Amino acid sequence: MFNDVFKALSDPTRRKILDLLKNSDMTAGEISDSFNISKPSISHHLSLLKQADLVSDERKGQYIYYSLNTSVFEDLMKWFIDLSKSSKEK
C-alpha cells in the first residue's frame, strides 16, 4: 500500500493537487484551472492519487468531486512514528 502512496507523493503536481484539496473538495475542472497542463494529464494524476487511496471521488449530479482521504495520511503518520520509535530502541 505504501509503495503506491510514496509513488504518488513523489510528483510535485500530485502534491499540489493534494494541497488544493486540503482546503475543499473540487472537480477535475476546478483542479485543472490551477495548472498549465492538459486536462487529460490532470485526470492521470488524479487516477494515480486514487490508486494510492489518497483521494476519493463522489459524483454529485454531472460533476465528480475529489476529496482528500485523510485516513491514509493517518496510517502513514502512524507508520513514521512506529519507525521512529523502533530506531530509537536500537
C-alpha distance (Angstrom), angle and dihedral (degrees) to the residues before:
residue distance angle dihedral
M1 . . .
F2 3.79 . .
N3 3.81 91.7 .
D4 3.82 89.4 66.2
V5 3.80 90.4 44.8
F6 3.80 93.8 52.2
K7 3.81 91.3 44.8
A8 3.80 90.2 51.7
L9 3.80 92.6 46.9
S10 3.81 92.7 49.1
D11 3.81 92.9 76.7
P12 3.84 119.6 78.7
T13 3.81 92.9 -146.8
R14 3.80 91.4 56.0
R15 3.80 90.9 46.6
K16 3.81 89.2 52.8
I17 3.81 90.3 49.9
L18 3.81 89.2 53.4
D19 3.79 89.4 48.2
L20 3.81 90.3 53.4
L21 3.79 92.1 48.7
K22 3.80 93.4 52.7
N23 3.82 87.4 73.3
S24 3.80 98.5 47.7
D25 3.79 145.5 -30.2
M26 3.79 112.0 -80.3
T27 3.79 140.8 -173.4
A28 3.80 120.7 -118.7
G29 3.80 88.4 -107.4
E30 3.80 92.1 54.1
I31 3.79 90.2 48.0
S32 3.81 92.7 48.7
D33 3.82 90.4 53.8
S34 3.83 87.4 70.5
F35 3.82 93.8 57.2
N36 3.79 139.9 61.2
I37 3.79 93.7 -137.5
S38 3.79 132.4 95.9
K39 3.79 123.3 -83.7
P40 3.83 90.9 -118.2
S41 3.82 88.2 56.8
I42 3.82 90.3 51.6
S43 3.80 88.9 49.6
H44 3.81 89.7 52.1
H45 3.81 91.3 51.2
L46 3.81 90.9 47.6
S47 3.80 89.7 49.8
L48 3.81 91.4 54.2
L49 3.80 90.8 47.3
K50 3.80 89.3 51.3
Q51 3.82 91.8 48.6
A52 3.80 88.3 53.8
D53 3.82 88.0 48.5
L54 3.81 90.3 -124.0
V55 3.80 92.4 124.6
S56 3.76 134.1 29.4
D57 3.77 129.2 -158.3
E58 3.77 133.8 -144.0
R59 3.77 128.6 -172.3
K60 3.80 114.6 -129.6
G61 3.78 109.6 179.5
Q62 3.79 108.7 -52.5
Y63 3.81 94.2 -18.0
I64 3.79 132.8 80.2
Y65 3.79 113.7 -143.8
Y66 3.79 121.0 -154.7
S67 3.79 123.2 -150.5
L68 3.79 137.9 175.5
N69 3.78 117.9 -93.2
T70 3.79 98.2 -141.8
S71 3.81 94.4 -177.5
V72 3.82 90.1 73.1
F73 3.80 89.8 52.5
E74 3.80 89.2 50.1
D75 3.83 90.4 51.7
L76 3.78 90.2 48.1
M77 3.80 92.5 50.2
K78 3.80 90.6 48.6
W79 3.81 89.1 52.0
F80 3.82 91.0 51.6
I81 3.80 91.8 48.1
D82 3.80 92.0 48.6
L83 3.79 90.1 47.4
S84 3.79 90.6 50.3
K85 3.82 92.0 49.6
S86 3.79 93.0 49.9
S87 3.81 92.3 50.3
K88 3.83 91.0 51.4
E89 3.80 91.0 51.9
K90 3.81 92.4 60.3
